[in-house]
Amino acid sequence: MSSFNNLIEAGKISADTPDKKEAVFKVVPESEVLDPSKLYAYSISKGDIKILIDSDTKLISQNDLDSVSDDLAIDFGELLEIEF
């Protein structure tokens, strides 16, 4: 999910400073750039829904990314224990 932040940041830069679009597209292909105003990210845990987009930066919150990654790693470990 953190790679989405790269695509969102590319969208922010290209929208806010059109003269930098060419430089942005050298790093992130134009077809992959995301418009932050059209992106939503949520976490659903135990029936609770949490918005993951930081209202100030318009990026997916790093703390939330870390938390989700930790939870996924635990789940993956449990699945491996079941498999083997």
Helices and strands as residue ranges (DSSP letters): H 2-16, G 18-20, H 21-27, G 30-32, G 36-38, E 42-45, E 48-51, H 62-83
